[in-house]
Amino acid sequence: MSPGAAQPLLLGVRHHGPGSARSVRAALDAAQPRAVLIEGPPEGDALLALAAEPGMRPPVALLAHAADDPGRAAFWPLASFSPEWVALRWAQARDLPVRFIDLPAAHTLAAGPGRDEDEDEGEAGSVPVDPLAALAGAAGYDDPERWWEDVVEHRDAGAARDPLAPFAALAEAMGALRETYGDGGRPHDLVREAHMRQRMRAARREFGADYAVVCGAWHVSALRARTTAAADRALLTGLPKTKVETTWVPWTHRRLARAGGYGAGITSPGWYAHLFAARDRPVERWLTKVAGLLREEDRQVSPAHVIETVRLAGTLAALRGRPLPGLTETLEAVRAVMCDGSDVPLALIEDRLVVGDVLGEVPATAPAVPLQRDLTRRMRGLRLKAEAQSRDLELDLRKDTDTARSLLLHRLRLLGVDWGVPTASRGGTGTFRETWRLCWEPELSVRVAEAGIWGTTVPGAATARAEAEARRAGELGEITALAERCLLAGLSGALPAVLRALADRAALDTDVGRLAGALPALARSLRYGDVRGTDASALGTVAAGLAERICVALPAACAAGPDADGAAALRGHVDGVHAAVALLADADPGLRERWSGVLRTLAGRDAVPGVIRGRAARLLLDGGRLPAGETARLMGLALSPAAAPADAAGWIEGFAGGNAGGGTLLVHDERLLGLIDTWLVSVPSDAFVDVLPLLRRTFGAYEPGVKRSLGELVRRGPGAGRGRSASRAAPEGFAPDLDPARADAAEAVARLLLAAAG
């Protein structure tokens, strides 16, 4: 600014500070400027009118992204208690000009990856100065938030004699910091401030000095600096530039929190929103909200609790020399009185009220890419609402609406928009049920904009993305997983391209591990095609070809002497192929027999690692294709003194490990348990240390009840647990022999349960 000229009203604030917001409103009421300038990207000027529409409800954010690369984006969030939002609405209520004056997003986004406003990592090796921490330290505070509460948030701006005095004091303090630290490790700020001064010069030509500037307090002294227009133009000359698009997007209180990553964030947006909205008695009103939340969670909280908590919070504030109870005192009082000293309900209060899940809204007239508009229309038609709070959505795929919801969520995941994530169903495990965990994050608006390059509708964009992924896929497993996702998303238009890529890759791939890893996804895809009514018959031919090649190549691969990690991987492939064969056997009845032959070969070939031989024997036994006597013979051979202890332990792990009921099998077949017990006591002491981790991994996975039963059987000794006749003692909880009548009754119930689950 030129020397001697009248100065505009510079209001230095803290972003998202309710005390600053109240002070800004009071200062604007007192000064009545002719125009208001706000720190923000000038590209947003065309969207400011939307802030006055009824459909706009903060928190919201101004989103700017590169037109050719929507992933390069930046946000400028505004909450109801943000000083910038208060100044914007104050000017609009009086039909005054209001403009953004920060460095254009066209320059910011061209300089590098997108970032949030005021987020600057500083020079290499430097740590940017935290102005609030510096001022708090100078005042003798170890907590910047507590200092800010005492000097700003607990101050009644409406009762001040001079509403401009707080801004003058804060500007003086920040000016002293700028004299000491210069740009504070944020060299980008110098360019931003040069552009702000240029916009202020333009405003002076239009309004004289009768305008107000609302900006971060850190910038005030720089905006008052006596610099020339030529010097500022020199700083702005040659900046990179790109074409940008801007819009308003909903924001959340949780995203405003510092933990969410916003550079000018706050730790307690829910608390600050309450302080700004409360007409009077903020602590009492806050504690009433706390009591209501705890009562909703079935905790016994009475009005007497609220009264006592208010008293305790006030006492703590007085002991600490604070003008009013802050969030720290309030939460400590809540923990002591309402939570009975427990941190569990206190964590709920901090999550729901201190931070909160408030999600803003923007008008339907806000600019959006065609894909976003199509998504909004589909969400409205399916009665799906974007919410910041995570919730579970149970779907029954036999209902048309739920099927359409499932297709939409799967298509969005294909586009990289993870609004919903599949999770375990609480209502059953049938193929007609799906459970999704929904949570809308503001960044998903950017992901939708990025996905707009694939098409203007969700189905069209997802189809184009799937076809491109099929062409780029380098591994067979990637293509089979993509085929499964296409069927889940109902993208029949993408299947021809995916199947061509699948057939080409499968024909060239000779690695049995990759072939075995790809088959389960294909088998699941065929099942999903049946459930959803999608034609997946073309996948059957590919799946059958893969299964045949696996049956031929797997025994040789397992006998080729893989190391421990390779053997474990092959064991996982054996499990996966076995499950896939069960799904494919209806279309090819002979496949089950061929696979059983492969398992017999694996179980009886000494060159195959023990973990694979044991697993093959167990799968044959569970399928009723290996008699109990033959199982005992195979176990006896595997655990004979001639077998290496490590290989024998691997056989036990493959046979009895995992969560497939291996422990229960040993409980009910004492002969097998006796073989393991006999082998275990015969292992030499020097080898026992080597096999102990394998055994712990095997038996440690059993349920506590199974462990107790096995311990009881071993304690009684071989042959003493369960006899062959009723005269011999049975362990506690077990009958001496099988009761056919009770077994038949259990079979009928089991069949009913399995029918319901399917």
Sequence and secondary structure as in RCSB ss.txt:
>XXXX:A:sequence
MSPGAAQPLLLGVRHHGPGSARSVRAALDAAQPRAVLIEGPPEGDALLALAAEPGMRPPVALLAHAADDPGRAAF
WPLASFSPEWVALRWAQARDLPVRFIDLPAAHTLAAGPGRDEDEDEGEAGSVPVDPLAALAGAAGYDDPERWWED
VVEHRDAGAARDPLAPFAALAEAMGALRETYGDGGRPHDLVREAHMRQRMRAARREFGADYAVVCGAWHVSALRA
RTTAAADRALLTGLPKTKVETTWVPWTHRRLARAGGYGAGITSPGWYAHLFAARDRPVERWLTKVAGLLREEDRQ
VSPAHVIETVRLAGTLAALRGRPLPGLTETLEAVRAVMCDGSDVPLALIEDRLVVGDVLGEVPATAPAVPLQRDL
TRRMRGLRLKAEAQSRDLELDLRKDTDTARSLLLHRLRLLGVDWGVPTASRGGTGTFRETWRLCWEPELSVRVAE
AGIWGTTVPGAATARAEAEARRAGELGEITALAERCLLAGLSGALPAVLRALADRAALDTDVGRLAGALPALARS
LRYGDVRGTDASALGTVAAGLAERICVALPAACAAGPDADGAAALRGHVDGVHAAVALLADADPGLRERWSGVLR
TLAGRDAVPGVIRGRAARLLLDGGRLPAGETARLMGLALSPAAAPADAAGWIEGFAGGNAGGGTLLVHDERLLGL
IDTWLVSVPSDAFVDVLPLLRRTFGAYEPGVKRSLGELVRRGPGAGRGRSASRAAPEGFAPDLDPARADAAEAVA
RLLLAAAG
>XXXX:A:secstr
  TTS   EEEEE TT HHHHHHHHHHHHHH  S EEESS GGGGGGGGGGGSTT BSSEEEEEEETTEEEEEEE
EEE TT HHHHHHHHHHHTT  EEE S  HHHHHHSSS   TT    STT     HHHHHHHHTT S HHHHHII
IIITS GGG S TTHHHHHHHHHHHHHHHHHTTTT THHHHHHHHHHHHHHHHHHHHTT  EEEEEGGGHHHHHS
   HHHHHHHHTT     EEEEEEE BHHHHBGGGT TT BS HHHHHHHHH SS HHHHHHHHHHHHHHHTT  
  HHHHHHHHHHHHHHHHHTT SS  HHHHHHHHHHHTSTT HHHHHHHIIIIII   B B  TTS   HHHHHH
HHHHHHTT    SS EEEEEETTSHHHHHHHHHHHHHHHTT  SEEEE  SS   TTEEEEEE   THHHHHHHH
HGGG SSHHHHHHHHHHHHHHH  SHHHHHHHHHHHHHTT TTTHHHHHHHHHHHHHH   HHHHHHHHHHHHHH
HHHHHHHT   HHHHHHHHHHHHHHHHHHHHHHTS   HHHHHHHHHHHHHHHHHHHHHTTT HHHHHHHHHHHH
HHHH TTS HHHHHHHHHHHHHTT S HHHHHHHHHHHTSTTS HHHHHHHHHHHH TTSSHHHHHHH HHHHHH
HHHHHHHS HHHHHHHHHHHHHHHHTS HHHHHHHHHHHHH TTTSS SSTTS   TT  SS  HHHHHHHHHHH
HHHHHHH 
